[in-house]
């Protein structure tokens, strides 16, 4: 296969990842981070770039779908994990793309109700989902270059024309808050969802590829997409920091982004921003619903009817949930993310490692440990303050809602000792 195909696949991956959260989160983070925008950016990139790209690498190793991610734990666990992730994906990030599109790209110009936006939006999503063999070429060759062009125009205008420098730092812990805000991109979850979509599309487009060729092709495309995401996040964070005092920092995430676009490109800039929002959100919704439909089709022995019915149900749920404001959806998503993200990160890292480093016994020990230690942050996120006393004072990183990290590392080491000690 030609090396140029890596770039097309990388552009498709970039576009499937770069959706609503990826666009609206960094400018506000940069605005609040001031001169420490780079430190916030490191945290944001860990959860929104590194982990998702490891997820693509894991898909390249597994040569399968999300079900394969947890299979070493047990088939029942893997099935439950899949249903949970796909349920979260079509109930929160997919509808959020329609809500962002309405708030930033439709309502300011046309004043139409959000229901109409959601109906038209998800009708178009459905049409592309049922033509899934066209996803990678269409997104990689057409939609992503348009997204990149508008983004570069926006960032370049701010970087070269901003009147001043960054403002004061108003974030208590830039690194950890950047990392937790990166959760809201849903990109770790997106990696295990859309990685399978890209792999299936790759097999449909190039059925003669061998296992090694698919691994090299997908892994190269993944790291290229990750580099693009990192550079654009850095640009958006830096742009947000530079515009301190030039836009209203008390507004919502979407209002700050809209203010940045108006400042940089004038009122006509909102037209460019509308195009960018629509394209970025649309491609993400397509990836999520296609991945969910692929999974349900696999559970019903390749039934095309199951695929179409799941796609239709996902689009219908998107229309319903898409009526909610963007900031409300983000707030509702936090508890789900605090529970599912640590588990997803653990599965991604374990599957990205060579097979001999992560045998089934190690998988089970690490996943169980991470699951237990991710419960207190989840309970805190739903308002149960008593859960904060569980690890307070002795569990490293607990104050940053990352108390599961060190136990997971210890469990990995202990798992290897136990597995090797068995006769």
PEKA-V740685 format. One record per residue. N is the residue number from 1. RES is the residue in one letter. SS is DSSP state (@ for helix, = for strand, . for the rest). PSI is psi in degrees with one decimal (999 if undefined). NEAR is the number of other ideal C-beta (glycine too) atoms within 12 Angstrom. Layout:
<<N | RES | SS | PSI | NEAR> <N | RES | SS | PSI | NEAR>>
This chain:
<<1 | X | . | 140.9 | 22> <2 | X | . | 145.7 | 11> <3 | X | . | -26.4 | 14> <4 | X | @ | -26.8 | 16> <5 | X | @ | -29.2 | 27> <6 | X | @ | -40.6 | 27> <7 | X | @ | -39.7 | 26> <8 | X | @ | -43.8 | 35> <9 | X | @ | -37.9 | 45> <10 | X | @ | -41.0 | 38> <11 | X | @ | -38.6 | 34> <12 | X | @ | -44.7 | 47> <13 | X | @ | -45.6 | 51> <14 | X | @ | -46.3 | 48> <15 | X | @ | -36.3 | 47> <16 | X | @ | -32.5 | 53> <17 | X | @ | -39.9 | 52> <18 | X | . | 93.2 | 51> <19 | X | . | -146.6 | 49> <20 | X | @ | -53.0 | 48> <21 | X | @ | -37.5 | 48> <22 | X | @ | -27.0 | 49> <23 | X | @ | -41.3 | 51> <24 | X | @ | -18.7 | 46> <25 | X | @ | -47.2 | 45> <26 | X | @ | -41.5 | 46> <27 | X | @ | -43.3 | 50> <28 | X | @ | -40.2 | 44> <29 | X | @ | -45.9 | 48> <30 | X | @ | -40.5 | 48> <31 | X | @ | -44.6 | 43> <32 | X | @ | -22.0 | 34> <33 | X | @ | -21.4 | 41> <34 | X | @ | -133.0 | 29> <35 | X | @ | -15.4 | 24> <36 | X | @ | 23.3 | 29> <37 | X | @ | -32.3 | 42> <38 | X | @ | -34.4 | 25> <39 | X | @ | -42.4 | 28> <40 | X | @ | -38.8 | 45> <41 | X | @ | -34.9 | 40> <42 | X | @ | -47.5 | 27> <43 | X | @ | -44.1 | 35> <44 | X | @ | -40.4 | 46> <45 | X | @ | -28.7 | 36> <46 | X | @ | -46.5 | 33> <47 | X | @ | -21.3 | 46> <48 | X | @ | -6.1 | 47> <49 | X | @ | -60.2 | 41> <50 | X | @ | -52.6 | 31> <51 | X | @ | -45.6 | 40> <52 | X | @ | -38.9 | 48> <53 | X | @ | -32.9 | 40> <54 | X | @ | -32.8 | 34> <55 | X | @ | -40.3 | 49> <56 | X | @ | -40.8 | 48> <57 | X | @ | -39.8 | 34> <58 | X | @ | -41.9 | 42> <59 | X | @ | -40.7 | 42> <60 | X | @ | -36.3 | 36> <61 | X | @ | -42.9 | 32> <62 | X | @ | -31.7 | 35> <63 | X | . | 40.6 | 28> <64 | X | . | -167.2 | 29> <65 | X | . | -167.2 | 38> <66 | X | @ | -30.9 | 45> <67 | X | @ | -31.8 | 35> <68 | X | @ | -18.0 | 30> <69 | X | @ | -37.6 | 42> <70 | X | . | 10.7 | 38> <71 | X | . | -29.1 | 26> <72 | X | . | -20.4 | 30> <73 | X | . | -59.3 | 32> <74 | X | . | 153.4 | 17> <75 | X | @ | -38.4 | 16> <76 | X | @ | -43.7 | 13> <77 | X | @ | -46.0 | 24> <78 | X | @ | -41.2 | 33> <79 | X | @ | -44.1 | 24> <80 | X | @ | -40.6 | 21> <81 | X | @ | -43.0 | 35> <82 | X | @ | -47.4 | 36> <83 | X | @ | -39.7 | 24> <84 | X | @ | -47.6 | 26> <85 | X | @ | -45.6 | 43> <86 | X | @ | -35.7 | 40> <87 | X | @ | -44.8 | 27> <88 | X | @ | -41.5 | 39> <89 | X | @ | -45.2 | 47> <90 | X | @ | -13.5 | 45> <91 | X | @ | -21.4 | 31> <92 | X | @ | -68.9 | 43> <93 | X | @ | -34.6 | 52> <94 | X | @ | -51.6 | 55> <95 | X | @ | -30.8 | 46> <96 | X | @ | -32.5 | 50> <97 | X | @ | -38.3 | 53> <98 | X | @ | -38.9 | 52> <99 | X | @ | -42.5 | 46> <100 | X | @ | -43.2 | 48> <101 | X | @ | -41.5 | 47> <102 | X | @ | -48.0 | 41> <103 | X | @ | -33.7 | 38> <104 | X | @ | -26.8 | 42> <105 | X | @ | -19.6 | 39> <106 | X | @ | -56.4 | 31> <107 | X | @ | -41.8 | 26> <108 | X | @ | -22.2 | 24> <109 | X | @ | -36.1 | 22> <110 | X | @ | -23.4 | 15> <111 | X | . | 19.6 | 11> <112 | X | . | 157.9 | 18> <113 | X | . | 153.6 | 16> <114 | X | @ | -28.0 | 30> <115 | X | @ | -42.5 | 22> <116 | X | @ | -42.4 | 21> <117 | X | @ | -47.3 | 37> <118 | X | @ | -39.0 | 36> <119 | X | @ | -48.8 | 24> <120 | X | @ | -42.6 | 27> <121 | X | @ | -52.7 | 41> <122 | X | @ | -19.0 | 41> <123 | X | @ | -41.9 | 23> <124 | X | @ | -38.6 | 27> <125 | X | @ | -45.7 | 43> <126 | X | @ | -41.3 | 32> <127 | X | @ | -39.4 | 23> <128 | X | @ | -35.1 | 33> <129 | X | @ | -40.6 | 41> <130 | X | . | -6.0 | 27> <131 | X | . | 51.4 | 21> <132 | X | @ | -24.0 | 37> <133 | X | @ | -16.6 | 20> <134 | X | @ | -0.2 | 22> <135 | X | @ | -56.6 | 44> <136 | X | @ | -48.1 | 44> <137 | X | @ | -42.6 | 26> <138 | X | @ | -47.6 | 29> <139 | X | @ | -43.7 | 41> <140 | X | @ | -37.8 | 35> <141 | X | @ | -28.2 | 21> <142 | X | @ | -55.7 | 23> <143 | X | @ | -44.9 | 36> <144 | X | @ | -44.0 | 40> <145 | X | @ | -35.8 | 23> <146 | X | @ | -41.3 | 27> <147 | X | @ | -46.5 | 39> <148 | X | @ | -39.9 | 30> <149 | X | @ | -47.6 | 18> <150 | X | @ | -40.5 | 33> <151 | X | @ | -46.0 | 42> <152 | X | @ | -35.9 | 24> <153 | X | @ | -42.4 | 28> <154 | X | @ | -51.4 | 41> <155 | X | @ | -44.3 | 37> <156 | X | @ | -38.8 | 21> <157 | X | @ | -41.7 | 27> <158 | X | @ | -47.3 | 37> <159 | X | @ | -39.7 | 24> <160 | X | @ | -14.9 | 16> <161 | X | @ | -5.9 | 20> <162 | X | . | 135.5 | 26> <163 | X | . | -24.2 | 14> <164 | X | . | -161.9 | 15> <165 | X | . | -172.9 | 17> <166 | X | . | 151.9 | 30> <167 | X | . | -163.5 | 25> <168 | X | . | 156.1 | 17> <169 | X | . | 120.3 | 23> <170 | X | . | 13.0 | 24> <171 | X | . | 129.3 | 32> <172 | X | . | -44.2 | 16> <173 | X | . | 85.3 | 23> <174 | X | @ | -43.5 | 31> <175 | X | @ | -51.2 | 28> <176 | X | @ | -36.9 | 28> <177 | X | @ | -33.6 | 33> <178 | X | @ | -40.3 | 39> <179 | X | @ | -45.0 | 37> <180 | X | @ | -34.6 | 36> <181 | X | @ | -30.3 | 43> <182 | X | @ | -25.9 | 41> <183 | X | @ | -38.6 | 44> <184 | X | . | -11.8 | 42> <185 | X | . | -19.3 | 45> <186 | X | . | 19.8 | 50> <187 | X | @ | -28.1 | 53> <188 | X | @ | -44.4 | 46> <189 | X | @ | -40.3 | 53> <190 | X | @ | -34.4 | 58> <191 | X | @ | -43.5 | 51> <192 | X | @ | -18.6 | 52> <193 | X | @ | -59.1 | 50> <194 | X | @ | -19.0 | 54> <195 | X | @ | -41.2 | 50> <196 | X | @ | -36.3 | 42> <197 | X | @ | -47.3 | 46> <198 | X | @ | -39.3 | 51> <199 | X | @ | -43.8 | 44> <200 | X | @ | -44.4 | 35> <201 | X | @ | -37.8 | 40> <202 | X | @ | -41.4 | 41> <203 | X | @ | -35.6 | 26> <204 | X | @ | -38.4 | 21> <205 | X | @ | -33.0 | 26> <206 | X | . | 75.4 | 24> <207 | X | . | -17.1 | 13> <208 | X | . | 0.9 | 12> <209 | X | . | 139.0 | 23> <210 | X | . | 174.0 | 14> <211 | X | @ | -45.6 | 18> <212 | X | @ | -39.2 | 14> <213 | X | @ | -42.0 | 22> <214 | X | @ | -39.7 | 33> <215 | X | @ | -49.6 | 25> <216 | X | @ | -41.0 | 24> <217 | X | @ | -47.9 | 39> <218 | X | @ | -39.6 | 46> <219 | X | @ | -41.3 | 34> <220 | X | @ | -44.4 | 28> <221 | X | @ | -36.4 | 43> <222 | X | @ | -45.2 | 44> <223 | X | @ | -32.9 | 27> <224 | X | @ | -43.3 | 31> <225 | X | @ | -39.5 | 44> <226 | X | @ | -40.2 | 33> <227 | X | @ | -42.1 | 22> <228 | X | @ | -42.4 | 32> <229 | X | @ | -43.8 | 48> <230 | X | @ | -46.9 | 31> <231 | X | @ | -39.4 | 24> <232 | X | @ | -37.0 | 38> <233 | X | @ | -44.2 | 46> <234 | X | @ | -41.5 | 31> <235 | X | @ | -41.6 | 34> <236 | X | @ | -39.1 | 48> <237 | X | @ | -46.6 | 46> <238 | X | @ | -39.5 | 35> <239 | X | @ | -42.9 | 45> <240 | X | @ | -39.4 | 46> <241 | X | @ | -38.9 | 44> <242 | X | @ | -23.7 | 34> <243 | X | . | 18.6 | 40> <244 | X | = | 126.9 | 34> <245 | X | . | -16.3 | 19> <246 | X | . | -20.9 | 26> <247 | X | = | 161.9 | 30> <248 | X | . | 109.2 | 19> <249 | X | . | -6.0 | 28> <250 | X | . | -3.9 | 13> <251 | X | . | 177.5 | 20> <252 | X | . | 174.7 | 26> <253 | X | @ | -43.3 | 40> <254 | X | @ | -35.2 | 37> <255 | X | @ | -37.5 | 25> <256 | X | @ | -42.0 | 35> <257 | X | @ | -40.8 | 47> <258 | X | @ | -39.5 | 38> <259 | X | @ | -38.0 | 35> <260 | X | @ | -41.3 | 48> <261 | X | @ | -42.3 | 41> <262 | X | @ | -41.6 | 29> <263 | X | @ | -44.0 | 30> <264 | X | @ | -39.1 | 38> <265 | X | @ | 4.4 | 28> <266 | X | . | -177.7 | 16> <267 | X | . | -27.4 | 17> <268 | X | . | -18.3 | 16> <269 | X | @ | -27.2 | 26> <270 | X | @ | -25.2 | 29> <271 | X | @ | -45.4 | 23> <272 | X | @ | -42.2 | 31> <273 | X | @ | -38.9 | 42> <274 | X | @ | -41.7 | 34> <275 | X | @ | -45.3 | 29> <276 | X | @ | -47.8 | 44> <277 | X | @ | -49.0 | 47> <278 | X | @ | -45.3 | 36> <279 | X | @ | -46.7 | 39> <280 | X | @ | -43.9 | 43> <281 | X | @ | -40.2 | 50> <282 | X | @ | -46.3 | 45> <283 | X | @ | -34.7 | 47> <284 | X | @ | -44.1 | 52> <285 | X | @ | -40.4 | 53> <286 | X | @ | -45.0 | 47> <287 | X | @ | -42.4 | 50> <288 | X | @ | -48.8 | 53> <289 | X | @ | -34.9 | 51> <290 | X | @ | -43.2 | 51> <291 | X | @ | -42.0 | 46> <292 | X | @ | -42.7 | 48> <293 | X | @ | -37.4 | 43> <294 | X | @ | -43.9 | 42> <295 | X | @ | -47.1 | 40> <296 | X | @ | -34.8 | 34> <297 | X | @ | -40.2 | 29> <298 | X | @ | -30.2 | 26> <299 | X | @ | -17.8 | 23> <300 | X | . | 40.7 | 17> <301 | X | . | 44.6 | 11> <302 | X | . | 20.9 | 13> <303 | X | . | 122.6 | 16> <304 | X | @ | -28.6 | 17> <305 | X | @ | -40.1 | 16> <306 | X | @ | -38.5 | 21> <307 | X | @ | -50.5 | 31> <308 | X | @ | -40.0 | 25> <309 | X | @ | -41.0 | 22> <310 | X | @ | -42.6 | 35> <311 | X | @ | -41.9 | 38> <312 | X | @ | -42.7 | 26> <313 | X | @ | -40.0 | 26> <314 | X | @ | -39.8 | 43> <315 | X | @ | -38.2 | 39> <316 | X | @ | -41.7 | 25> <317 | X | @ | -36.3 | 32> <318 | X | @ | -40.2 | 48> <319 | X | @ | -43.4 | 34> <320 | X | @ | -51.8 | 22> <321 | X | @ | -21.2 | 34> <322 | X | . | -6.3 | 43> <323 | X | . | -14.8 | 26> <324 | X | . | 149.2 | 28> <325 | X | . | 152.8 | 25> <326 | X | @ | -49.2 | 41> <327 | X | @ | -30.9 | 26> <328 | X | @ | -42.7 | 20> <329 | X | @ | -40.0 | 37> <330 | X | @ | -42.5 | 33> <331 | X | @ | -41.4 | 21> <332 | X | @ | -32.9 | 24> <333 | X | @ | -23.9 | 36> <334 | X | @ | -50.4 | 28> <335 | X | @ | -41.8 | 26> <336 | X | @ | -39.7 | 31> <337 | X | @ | -39.0 | 40> <338 | X | @ | -25.7 | 32> <339 | X | @ | -47.5 | 32> <340 | X | @ | -25.5 | 38> <341 | X | @ | -47.2 | 48> <342 | X | @ | -41.5 | 40> <343 | X | @ | -42.2 | 42> <344 | X | @ | -42.8 | 44> <345 | X | @ | -43.3 | 41> <346 | X | @ | -44.1 | 46> <347 | X | @ | -39.4 | 44> <348 | X | @ | -48.8 | 42> <349 | X | @ | -44.1 | 34> <350 | X | @ | -40.0 | 43> <351 | X | @ | -24.4 | 42> <352 | X | @ | -22.6 | 33> <353 | X | . | 154.5 | 24> <354 | X | . | 148.3 | 12> <355 | X | @ | -37.9 | 16> <356 | X | @ | -16.5 | 11> <357 | X | @ | -17.2 | 20> <358 | X | . | 67.1 | 32> <359 | X | . | 166.9 | 23> <360 | X | @ | -38.0 | 23> <361 | X | @ | -41.6 | 24> <362 | X | @ | -41.9 | 34> <363 | X | @ | -51.3 | 36> <364 | X | @ | -43.5 | 29> <365 | X | @ | -45.7 | 31> <366 | X | @ | -46.0 | 43> <367 | X | @ | -42.8 | 41> <368 | X | @ | -42.7 | 27> <369 | X | @ | -48.2 | 30> <370 | X | @ | -39.3 | 38> <371 | X | @ | -44.6 | 32> <372 | X | @ | -45.4 | 25> <373 | X | @ | -7.6 | 36> <374 | X | . | -6.6 | 39> <375 | X | @ | -46.7 | 28> <376 | X | @ | -46.5 | 32> <377 | X | @ | -34.9 | 40> <378 | X | @ | -45.1 | 29> <379 | X | @ | -37.3 | 22> <380 | X | @ | -38.6 | 27> <381 | X | @ | -21.6 | 27> <382 | X | . | 7.0 | 20> <383 | X | . | 4.0 | 13> <384 | X | . | 89.5 | 17> <385 | X | @ | -25.8 | 13> <386 | X | @ | -24.1 | 12> <387 | X | @ | -23.6 | 25> <388 | X | @ | -22.8 | 21> <389 | X | @ | -15.0 | 15> <390 | X | . | -45.0 | 22> <391 | X | . | 5.4 | 28> <392 | X | . | 128.7 | 18> <393 | X | . | -18.0 | 11> <394 | X | . | -22.0 | 13> <395 | X | . | 114.2 | 26> <396 | X | . | 139.8 | 19> <397 | X | . | 4.5 | 26> <398 | X | @ | -34.5 | 26> <399 | X | @ | -14.6 | 21> <400 | X | @ | 14.8 | 25> <401 | X | . | 31.6 | 36> <402 | X | . | 32.7 | 34> <403 | X | . | -10.7 | 33> <404 | X | @ | -14.3 | 37> <405 | X | @ | -56.6 | 32> <406 | X | @ | -44.7 | 22> <407 | X | @ | -37.1 | 33> <408 | X | @ | -40.1 | 34> <409 | X | @ | -43.9 | 25> <410 | X | @ | -40.6 | 20> <411 | X | @ | -36.4 | 30> <412 | X | @ | -46.4 | 31> <413 | X | @ | -44.4 | 19> <414 | X | @ | -36.9 | 21> <415 | X | @ | -40.7 | 32> <416 | X | @ | -39.9 | 24> <417 | X | @ | -41.1 | 15> <418 | X | @ | -41.8 | 17> <419 | X | @ | -41.7 | 23> <420 | X | @ | -27.0 | 15> <421 | X | @ | -15.5 | 10> <422 | X | . | 139.4 | 12> <423 | X | . | 999 | 4>>
